[in-house]
């Protein structure tokens, strides 16, 4: 049996007539950049998360960058995040001229540790670099689970620091009954094709409840234009394609049921893999509604297990094998091995198992039986 990490073609077949019609409508209208399909999607996505505004952009990286840019992050400013995330989180900080600062993750949820954030901001155990002012914190809602937003908000409020939510893997995730995007100044989403809500190319979005900030980001994404050929400030080209808006509009209508299926698969994995070998299963915070963009286990035998599953035609992946403080791009920050022990350990042991809405019960059972077979040998 073949089990891919995701099956985008199978997903397309479940809604082919709607997708084809939506794409055709964009072609017929020739509204290839922004336009009605994008505006309609912005309204629907904002409503789905209970937000006032959605600003559609070209990628999740664009969303992060335009958020920080609109908030005025620049030289001499530091923004705190974790080293256990995709590099786009820190690239956005660097592109604004700011400096990333790292704090370690919680060993159970793999999201930002409130305790470590408090230590850094208080200067208790770690000193912030000379000449730097902390202006923002980017908690990453990793793998589809929201960070501990109540604790993080309390800390950032004390130090008067903005929160920018990296929700690129967490469409429709909630914390304490509130959707991600309800907590920070902005929340940033990626619609990379493999995401829970994926486009047919690159796409992203920012949601916010701040009217002035929303207006600024809309202008920044379109070269600072206030009207055609009138530019009050310089911006960038971060506009979403019309076809991506059309595809995302169709897919958004299915997102709730897809999320339920992901959670059902995750529940089966947890039930049938409990106590198998040295596997550490994902922990779901009691306050979080995890949407399982990825189902990530930990094992000290990762390499051997991954090779074994590959031989069984079961795809897996590692997100992320190298923490950002070990990346050559950020060596200049001066962090050393051991500075973020939880991130380093998780990076050595994490393995993503297949989880996608079109996955059959038979495929799930095959993955489980194959893992059990590996640990029996």
C-alpha positions in Angstrom: 0.0 0.0 0.0 1.2 3.5 -0.9 0.6 6.2 1.7 1.8 9.7 0.7 2.3 12.5 3.2 -0.5 14.3 1.5 -2.6 13.7 -1.6 -3.5 17.0 -3.2 -4.8 15.4 -6.4 -7.3 13.2 -4.4 -8.5 16.4 -2.7 -8.9 18.1 -6.1 -11.1 15.3 -7.4 -13.5 15.7 -4.5 -14.4 19.2 -5.7 -13.3 19.3 -9.3 -16.4 20.9 -10.8 -16.4 23.7 -8.2 -12.7 24.4 -8.6 -12.8 24.3 -12.4 -15.7 26.7 -12.4 -14.1 29.1 -10.0 -10.9 29.2 -12.0 -12.8 29.6 -15.2 -14.7 32.6 -13.7 -11.4 34.4 -13.1 -10.1 33.7 -16.6 -13.4 34.9 -18.0 -13.3 38.1 -16.0 -9.5 38.6 -16.6 -9.2 39.8 -13.0 -5.9 38.0 -12.5 -4.5 40.1 -9.7 -6.7 40.8 -6.6 -10.2 41.4 -8.0 -13.5 40.0 -6.9 -12.4 36.4 -6.1 -9.7 37.7 -3.7 -12.0 40.2 -2.1 -14.7 37.5 -1.6 -12.1 35.2 0.0 -10.8 37.9 2.3 -14.3 38.5 3.6 -15.0 34.8 4.1 -11.6 34.0 5.7 -11.9 37.0 8.1 -15.4 35.8 9.1 -14.3 32.3 9.6 -11.8 33.5 12.3 -14.0 36.2 13.7 -11.7 39.0 12.5 -12.6 42.4 11.2 -10.1 42.4 8.3 -8.2 39.9 6.1 -5.4 41.2 3.8 -4.6 38.6 1.1 -1.0 38.5 0.0 1.4 36.4 -2.1 2.7 34.0 0.6 2.9 33.3 4.3 6.4 35.0 4.3 4.8 38.1 2.7 2.2 38.0 5.5 4.8 38.0 8.2 6.9 40.7 6.5 4.1 43.1 5.8 2.9 42.7 9.4 6.2 43.6 10.9 6.7 46.4 8.3 3.3 47.9 9.1 4.2 47.8 12.9 7.3 49.8 12.2 9.9 47.1 13.0 13.3 48.3 11.9 17.0 48.7 12.8 17.7 48.5 16.5 14.5 46.6 17.1 14.4 43.0 18.3 11.6 40.5 17.8 11.5 37.3 19.9 10.4 34.0 18.5 11.6 30.3 18.8 14.4 28.6 16.9 12.1 25.7 16.2 10.2 27.0 13.2 10.5 27.5 9.5 13.0 30.2 8.6 10.3 32.5 7.1 9.4 33.5 10.7 12.8 35.0 11.2 13.4 36.1 7.6 10.5 38.6 8.1 12.3 40.1 11.0 15.6 40.3 9.2 14.0 41.8 6.0 12.7 44.7 8.2 16.2 45.3 9.5 15.3 43.9 12.9 17.1 41.2 14.9 15.6 37.9 15.9 16.0 36.8 19.5 15.2 33.2 20.5 13.6 31.5 23.4 13.1 27.8 23.8 9.9 25.8 23.3 7.7 23.9 25.7 8.7 20.2 25.7 5.2 19.0 25.3 3.5 21.4 22.8 6.7 22.5 21.0 5.3 26.1 21.1 7.0 29.1 22.7 7.7 28.6 26.4 6.1 31.4 28.4 8.6 30.8 31.2 11.5 31.4 28.9 9.9 34.4 27.3 9.4 35.9 30.8 13.1 35.2 31.6 14.3 37.0 28.5 12.1 40.0 28.8 12.9 40.4 32.5 16.7 40.0 31.9 16.6 37.4 34.7 18.9 34.8 33.0 19.6 36.2 29.6 20.6 39.7 28.6 19.2 41.4 25.5 21.9 42.8 23.2 23.2 46.3 23.7 21.3 48.9 21.6 18.3 46.6 21.0 14.8 47.3 22.0 12.3 44.4 22.0 9.3 45.5 19.9 7.6 42.3 19.1 7.0 38.6 20.0 6.1 36.0 17.3 4.6 32.9 18.9 4.4 30.1 16.3 1.2 28.0 16.4 3.2 25.0 15.5 1.9 21.9 13.6 -1.6 23.3 14.1 -1.6 23.8 17.8 -2.0 27.3 19.3 0.7 28.5 21.7 -0.2 29.3 25.3 -1.7 32.7 24.4 -3.1 33.6 27.8 0.3 33.3 29.5 2.1 35.0 26.6 -0.4 37.9 26.5 0.1 38.5 30.2 3.8 38.7 29.8 3.8 40.9 26.7 1.3 43.2 28.3 3.6 43.7 31.2 6.5 44.7 28.9 4.3 46.5 26.4 5.4 44.4 23.4 3.2 43.6 20.4 2.3 40.0 19.5 2.4 38.9 15.9 0.9 35.4 15.6 2.5 33.0 13.2 -0.5 31.0 12.3 0.9 29.6 9.0 0.1 26.1 10.1 -3.0 26.7 12.2 -6.1 27.6 10.1 -9.2 27.5 12.3 -7.1 26.5 15.4 -8.4 27.9 18.7 -7.1 28.6 22.1 -9.4 28.9 25.1 -12.4 29.0 22.7 -11.0 31.8 20.6 -9.6 31.5 17.1 -6.0 32.2 16.4 -5.8 35.8 15.3 -7.9 36.9 18.2 -4.8 37.6 20.4 -2.2 39.6 18.6 -1.9 42.8 16.6 -1.9 40.5 13.5 -2.0 36.8 12.7 -0.2 35.5 9.6 -1.3 32.5 7.5 0.3 30.5 4.7 -1.8 28.9 1.9 1.1 26.9 0.5 -0.4 23.9 -1.3 0.2 21.3 1.4 -1.3 23.4 4.2 -4.7 22.6 5.7 -6.1 25.3 3.5 -3.8 25.2 0.4 -3.8 27.3 -2.7 -2.7 26.0 -6.2 0.5 28.0 -5.9 1.9 30.5 -3.4 -0.5 32.6 -1.3 -0.9 33.9 2.2 -3.0 36.3 4.3 -3.0 38.5 7.4 -5.9 39.0 9.7 -6.3 41.8 12.2 -8.9 43.7 14.2 -7.0 47.0 13.9 -8.6 49.3 11.2 -5.6 51.5 10.8 -3.2 48.6 10.6 -5.3 46.8 8.0 -5.4 49.9 5.8 -1.6 50.3 6.1 -1.0 46.7 5.1 -3.4 46.9 2.1 -1.3 49.8 0.9 2.0 48.2 1.6 1.0 45.1 -0.4 0.3 47.3 -3.4 3.4 49.6 -3.7 2.0 52.1 -1.1 -0.8 53.2 -3.4 -3.7 55.1 -2.0 -5.2 55.3 -5.5 -3.9 54.3 -9.0 -0.5 55.9 -9.5 -0.6 57.8 -6.3 1.9 56.6 -3.7 2.1 58.1 -0.2 4.9 55.8 0.8 6.9 53.0 -0.8 5.7 49.4 -0.3 6.1 46.2 -2.2 4.1 43.9 -4.5 2.5 41.4 -2.2 -0.8 41.0 -4.0 -2.6 37.7 -4.2 -3.4 36.2 -7.6 -7.1 36.1 -8.6 -6.9 32.3 -9.3 -5.6 31.6 -5.8 -8.4 33.6 -4.3 -10.9 31.6 -6.3 -9.4 28.2 -5.3 -9.1 29.2 -1.7 -12.7 30.4 -1.6 -14.0 27.0 -2.7 -11.7 25.1 -0.4 -12.5 27.3 2.6 -16.1 25.9 2.5 -14.7 22.4 3.2 -12.1 23.4 5.8 -14.2 22.6 8.9 -14.9 19.0 7.8 -11.3 18.5 6.7 -10.2 19.6 10.1 -12.6 17.2 11.8 -11.1 14.3 9.6 -7.6 15.3 10.6 -8.5 15.2 14.2 -10.2 11.8 13.8 -7.0 10.4 12.2 -4.9 11.9 15.0 -7.1 10.3 17.6 -6.7 6.9 16.0 -3.0 7.3 15.8 -2.9 8.3 19.5 -5.1 5.3 20.5 -3.2 2.7 18.5 0.3 3.9 19.0 0.1 4.6 22.7 2.9 2.7 24.5 4.5 1.5 21.2 8.3 1.5 21.4 9.8 4.8 22.7 7.4 6.9 20.6 6.3 10.2 22.2 2.9 11.1 20.9 1.7 14.7 20.3 0.4 16.5 23.4 -2.7 18.6 22.9 -3.1 21.4 25.4 -6.4 21.3 27.3 -7.1 24.8 26.1 -6.2 24.2 22.5 -8.1 22.9 19.6 -5.3 21.3 17.5 -6.0 21.2 13.8 -3.1 18.7 13.0 -1.5 20.3 10.0 1.2 17.7 10.9 1.1 14.7 13.2 4.5 14.7 14.8 5.9 12.0 17.0 9.3 11.7 18.7 11.6 8.7 18.8 15.3 8.3 19.4 15.2 5.7 16.5 13.9 8.3 14.0 16.4 7.6 11.1 15.8 3.8 11.3 12.0 4.2 11.6 11.9 6.6 8.7 13.9 4.3 6.5 11.7 1.3 7.5 8.5 3.2 6.6 10.0 4.3 3.3 10.5 0.7 2.5 6.8 0.1 3.2 5.9 3.0 0.8 4.9 5.2 3.7 6.0 8.8 3.3 7.3 10.8 6.3 9.0 14.1 6.8 11.1 16.0 9.4 9.9 19.5 10.5 12.4 20.7 11.4 15.8 18.9 11.4 18.0 22.0 12.0 17.0 24.6 14.6 17.4 28.2 13.3 20.2 29.1 15.7 22.3 26.3 14.0 21.5 27.6 10.5 24.4 29.4 8.7 22.1 32.3 8.0 21.9 33.1 11.7 25.3 32.0 13.0 26.1 35.7 13.4 23.7 35.9 16.4 26.2 34.0 18.4 24.1 31.2 19.9 25.7 28.0 20.8 24.8 24.3 21.1 22.9 23.8 24.3 21.4 27.3 24.4 18.0 25.9 23.5 18.1 22.2 24.6 14.4 21.4 24.0 14.4 22.7 20.5 17.7 20.8 19.8 16.3 17.5 21.2 13.0 17.8 19.3 14.8 18.6 16.1 16.8 15.3 16.5 13.8 13.2 17.3 10.7 14.5 15.5 9.0 12.7 12.6 5.8 13.6 10.8 3.4 10.8 9.9 0.9 11.0 7.1 -2.3 12.9 8.0 -4.6 14.4 5.4 -8.4 14.4 5.1 -8.5 12.0 2.1 -6.5 9.4 4.0 -8.5 6.2 4.3 -9.0 4.2 7.5 -7.1 1.3 5.7 -4.1 3.6 5.1 -4.1 4.8 8.8 -4.2 1.2 10.0 -1.3 0.3 7.6 0.8 3.1 9.0 0.1 1.9 12.6 0.7 -1.7 11.9 4.0 -0.9 10.1 5.2 1.2 13.1 4.3 -1.6 15.4 6.1 -4.1 13.2 9.3 -1.9 13.3 9.3 -1.8 17.1 8.7 -5.5 17.4 11.8 -6.4 15.5 
